């Protein structure tokens, strides 16, 4: 009987010891859960990445141009009526265009400031002939140097641009009798003409360093004058609208995310 009591007491003691040890270990494990959030310091907040348009870029574009060109006479500036009875003549040149682009952007918050230059070829032309007058207008090379102001919404950018424009333009005009050109009443003006440009567009970056844009641009060129063998003076005015699609490639490895 005494032996049974001893064995039973030993079992109870062993069980009590194991229970105490298990409770102590679990209390230690739960210690971290009992700490206040203040004991860990301020939480770390990782801001999201925002697309940046800052940097140099180059690109290419294709599009279409359409406009108006007029030639009229200035009786007070020459010997007489350049068109011998006609007030003048208007034509509407149109054609395809293509070229390359180089530019740089600076981004501050959602606003993008940039400088952009285009150079290319514009194959727009038109001619018209009546019973008493004729006129033609043909474009060649063209270029722009403009400032851009944009608003960026991540990979989308909406912008306006304006600046200088130049184009190789040829104007021909003069009097005709019965549809036949009079050599002494004909004139020709062919030169690189300067003017101004104004437009707007939207651009989307579908890759980290490749974007696509659609842009409208209006170019107006200062009027110029030319003469003929009769001593008459002509005035020529040219303007054109363009709509183009382009791809731009950032010279950076990829656009830096804004923090």
GIMOJO-V552233 format. One record per pair of residues at least 12 apart in sequence whose ideal C-beta (glycine too) atoms are under 8 Angstrom apart, sorted by the first residue. I is the first residue (numbers start at 1). J is the second residue. D is the distance in Angstrom with one decimal. If there is no record, write none. Layout:
BEGIN
i->[I;I]
j->[J;J]
d->[D;D]
END
This chain:
BEGIN
i->[47;49;49;49;50;50;50;51;51;51;51;51;51;51;52;52;52;52;52;53;53;53;53;53;53;53;53;53;54;54;54;54;54;55;55;55;55;55;55;55;56;56;56;56;56;56;57;57;57;57;57;57;57;57;57;57;58;58;58;58;58;58;58;59;59;59;59;59;59;59;59;60;60;60;60;60;60;61;61;61;61;61;61;61;61;61;61;61;61;62;62;62;62;62;62;63;63;63;63;63;63;63;63;64;64;64;64;64;64;64;65;65;65;65;65;65;65;65;65;65;65;65;66;66;66;66;66;66;67;67;67;67;67;67;67;67;68;68;68;68;68;68;68;69;69;69;69;69;69;69;69;69;69;69;69;69;70;70;70;70;70;70;70;71;71;71;71;71;71;71;71;71;72;72;72;72;72;73;73;73;73;73;73;74;74;74;74;77;77;78;78;78;78;78;79;79;79;80;80;80;81;82;82;82;82;82;82;82;82;82;82;83;83;83;83;83;83;84;84;84;84;84;85;85;86;86;86;86;88;88;88;89;89;89;89;89;89;90;90;91;91;91;91;91;91;92;93;93;93;93;93;93;93;94;94;94;95;95;95;95;95;96;97;97;97;97;97;97;97;97;98;98;99;99;99;99;99;99;100;100;100;101;101;101;101;101;102;102;103;103;103;103;103;105;105;107;107;110;110;110;111;111;111;111;112;112;112;112;112;112;112;113;113;113;113;114;114;114;114;114;115;115;115;115;116;116;116;116;116;116;117;117;117;117;118;118;118;119;119;119;120;120;120;121;121;121;122;122;122;122;122;122;122;123;124;124;124;125;125;125;129;129;130;130;131;131;131;131;132;132;132;133;133;133;133;134;134;134;134;134;135;135;135;136;136;136;136;137;137;137;137;138;138;139;139;139;139;140;140;140;140;141;141;141;142;142;142;142;142;143;143;143;144;144;144;144;144;144;144;145;145;146;146;146;146;146;147;147;147;148;148;149;150;155;155;155;155;156;156;156;157;157;157;157;158;158;158;159;159;159;159;160;160;161;161;161;161;161;161;161;162;162;162;162;163;163;164;164;164;164;165;165;165;165;165;165;165;166;166;166;166;166;167;167;167;167;167;167;167;168;168;168;168;169;169;169;169;169;169;169;170;170;170;171;171;171;171;171;171;172;172;172;172;173;173;173;173;174;174;174;174;183;184;184;184;185;185;185;185;186;187;187;187;187;187;188;189;189;189;189;189;191;193;193;193;193;194;194;195;195;195;195;195;196;196;197;197;197;197;198;198;199;199;199;199;199;200;200;201;201;201;201;202;203;205;208;208;208;209;209;209;209;209;209;210;210;210;210;211;211;211;212;212;212;212;213;213;213;213;214;214;214;215;215;215;215;216;216;216;217;217;217;218;218;218;218;219;219;219;219;220;221;221;221;223;223;223;224]
j->[259;257;258;259;154;257;258;152;154;155;205;255;257;258;107;255;256;257;258;105;107;112;114;150;152;157;205;255;105;106;107;255;256;104;105;250;251;252;255;256;102;103;104;250;251;252;101;102;103;104;105;211;248;249;250;251;100;101;102;103;248;249;251;100;101;102;213;246;247;248;249;98;99;100;101;246;247;98;99;100;101;118;120;213;215;244;245;246;247;96;97;98;244;245;246;96;97;98;215;242;243;244;245;94;95;96;97;242;243;244;93;94;95;96;97;122;124;139;240;241;242;243;92;93;94;124;240;241;92;93;94;124;238;239;240;241;90;91;92;93;238;239;240;90;91;92;93;126;135;137;169;171;236;237;238;239;88;89;90;91;135;236;237;88;89;135;171;173;187;234;235;236;87;88;89;234;235;87;88;232;233;234;235;225;233;234;235;225;233;227;230;231;232;233;230;231;232;230;231;232;232;173;174;175;185;187;228;230;232;233;234;132;133;173;174;175;185;132;175;177;182;185;132;175;130;132;133;175;133;135;173;128;130;133;134;135;173;128;135;126;127;128;135;136;137;126;124;125;126;137;138;139;240;124;125;126;122;123;124;125;139;123;120;121;122;123;124;142;242;244;120;121;118;119;120;121;142;143;118;119;120;116;117;118;246;248;116;117;115;116;117;148;248;148;150;152;258;151;152;153;149;150;151;152;148;149;150;151;152;157;159;147;148;149;150;147;148;149;150;159;145;146;147;148;144;145;146;147;148;161;143;144;145;146;142;143;144;141;142;143;141;142;143;140;141;142;139;140;141;142;167;240;242;139;138;139;240;137;138;139;176;179;176;179;176;177;178;179;175;176;177;173;174;175;176;172;173;174;176;181;171;172;173;170;171;172;173;169;170;171;238;169;170;167;168;169;240;167;168;169;170;167;168;192;165;166;167;168;219;165;166;167;163;164;165;166;197;217;219;163;164;161;162;163;164;197;161;162;163;160;161;161;203;204;205;206;211;202;203;204;202;203;204;205;200;201;202;200;201;202;203;199;200;197;198;199;200;201;215;217;196;197;198;199;196;197;194;195;196;197;194;195;196;197;219;220;221;192;193;194;195;221;192;193;195;219;221;238;240;190;191;192;193;189;190;191;192;193;221;238;188;189;190;188;189;190;226;236;238;186;187;188;189;186;187;234;236;186;187;228;234;229;228;229;230;228;229;230;232;228;226;227;228;232;234;226;224;225;226;234;236;224;221;222;224;238;221;222;219;220;221;222;239;219;220;217;218;219;220;217;218;215;216;217;218;242;215;216;213;214;215;216;214;248;255;250;254;255;249;250;252;253;254;255;247;248;249;250;247;248;250;245;246;247;248;245;246;247;248;243;244;245;243;244;245;246;241;242;243;241;242;244;239;240;241;242;239;240;241;242;239;237;238;239;235;236;237;236]
d->[5.9;3.7;7.5;7.9;6.3;6.1;4.3;7.3;4.9;4.9;6.3;5.9;7.1;7.7;5.4;4.8;4.9;6.4;5.1;4.6;4.8;4.9;8.0;7.4;5.8;6.0;7.7;6.9;5.7;5.8;4.7;7.3;6.8;7.1;6.4;5.4;6.6;4.5;6.8;7.9;7.9;7.4;5.1;7.3;4.3;7.4;7.8;7.6;5.7;7.4;7.2;7.8;4.7;6.2;4.9;6.3;7.0;6.4;5.1;7.8;7.1;5.9;6.8;6.9;4.2;8.0;8.0;5.2;5.4;3.6;6.2;7.6;7.2;5.3;6.9;6.4;6.1;6.8;5.9;7.6;6.2;7.2;7.3;7.9;7.7;4.6;6.5;3.2;7.6;7.4;7.2;4.9;6.3;6.1;7.5;7.4;5.1;7.5;8.0;5.6;5.4;2.7;6.4;7.3;7.4;5.8;6.7;7.1;5.7;7.6;7.8;6.4;6.2;7.7;5.2;5.4;4.8;7.3;5.0;6.6;4.4;7.9;7.0;7.5;4.0;7.2;6.9;5.7;7.0;5.8;7.3;6.8;6.9;5.2;3.1;5.9;6.4;7.5;5.5;7.9;7.8;6.2;8.0;7.1;5.2;7.6;5.9;7.4;7.6;3.5;7.8;6.4;7.0;6.9;4.6;7.9;6.1;7.2;4.6;7.8;7.9;7.2;5.0;5.7;5.7;5.0;5.8;3.6;7.9;5.5;7.1;5.1;6.2;2.9;7.8;7.2;5.6;7.7;6.5;6.2;6.9;6.0;7.5;7.2;4.5;7.2;5.5;7.4;4.0;6.6;8.0;5.4;4.3;3.7;6.1;3.8;5.8;7.2;7.8;6.0;7.0;7.8;7.3;7.1;7.0;7.2;6.7;7.8;3.6;6.6;5.2;7.0;5.0;7.7;7.2;5.0;7.5;6.9;4.1;7.9;7.6;6.1;5.6;7.6;7.2;5.0;4.0;6.9;7.5;7.9;7.8;6.1;7.1;4.8;6.8;3.7;6.0;7.4;7.2;4.2;6.2;5.0;5.3;6.5;5.0;5.2;4.2;5.0;4.2;4.7;6.9;6.3;7.1;5.3;8.0;6.8;6.7;4.1;3.7;6.1;7.2;5.5;6.0;6.7;4.3;6.9;7.4;7.4;6.2;6.7;5.4;6.2;5.5;5.5;1.8;6.7;7.5;7.9;7.4;6.2;6.6;6.4;7.1;5.3;6.3;6.6;7.4;5.3;6.1;3.6;6.6;7.4;7.8;7.5;7.8;6.5;7.3;5.8;5.3;7.1;7.5;7.2;6.4;7.5;7.2;7.5;3.8;7.2;5.3;5.9;6.9;7.6;7.2;6.3;7.8;7.1;3.9;7.9;7.0;7.8;7.7;7.6;5.9;7.2;7.7;7.9;5.6;7.9;5.5;6.6;7.0;6.7;5.0;7.7;7.8;6.1;4.7;7.5;7.5;4.2;7.3;6.2;7.4;6.6;5.6;7.2;4.3;7.0;7.5;4.8;6.7;7.5;7.6;7.1;7.5;4.4;6.5;6.5;4.0;6.6;6.6;6.2;7.3;7.8;7.2;8.0;6.4;6.0;6.4;6.0;6.9;7.3;7.2;6.0;5.9;7.6;6.7;6.3;5.1;6.2;7.5;6.8;4.3;7.5;7.1;4.5;7.5;6.8;7.2;5.5;6.4;7.2;4.7;5.7;6.9;5.7;7.1;7.3;3.6;7.5;7.6;7.0;4.7;7.9;7.2;6.8;4.1;7.1;7.5;7.2;5.5;7.7;6.2;6.7;4.9;7.9;4.9;7.2;7.3;5.2;4.9;4.5;5.7;3.1;7.1;5.8;6.6;6.4;5.7;7.3;4.5;7.5;7.7;6.0;4.3;7.4;7.9;7.1;7.5;5.5;7.1;4.7;7.7;8.0;7.8;7.8;5.3;6.7;5.8;7.5;7.0;7.3;4.7;7.5;7.5;5.5;7.0;7.3;7.8;7.3;7.4;6.5;4.5;7.4;7.2;5.8;7.0;7.6;6.3;6.8;7.3;4.9;6.0;4.0;4.2;7.7;7.1;5.6;6.7;4.9;7.1;8.0;7.0;6.0;7.7;7.0;6.4;7.7;7.8;7.9;7.7;5.3;7.9;7.9;7.6;7.3;7.9;5.1;6.7;5.4;7.2;7.1;4.1;7.3;4.6;7.6;7.4;4.2;7.2;7.1;7.1;5.1;7.9;7.5;5.7;5.8;7.3;3.5;5.7;6.5;8.0;7.2;6.4;4.4;5.0;5.8;8.0;5.9;7.2;5.9;4.6;6.3;4.6;7.7;4.8;6.7;5.9;7.7;4.0;7.5;5.4;7.1;4.4;6.7;6.3;6.8;6.8;6.3;5.9;5.0;3.6;5.6;7.8;7.4;5.9;5.6;6.8;4.8;7.8;7.4;5.5;6.1;5.0;3.4;6.0;7.9;7.3;6.0;5.4;5.9;3.3;6.7;5.8;7.2;7.2;7.9;3.9;5.8;6.3;3.9;6.4;7.1;5.2;6.4;6.7;7.3;5.7;7.5;7.3;4.9;7.7;7.2;7.2;5.7;7.8;7.2;5.0;7.9;6.6;7.8;7.6;5.5;7.4;5.5;8.0;6.9;7.3;7.2;5.4;7.7;4.9;7.5;7.2;7.6;5.3;7.6;6.6;5.4;8.0;7.0;4.3;7.7;4.7;6.5;5.5;6.2;4.5;5.6]
END
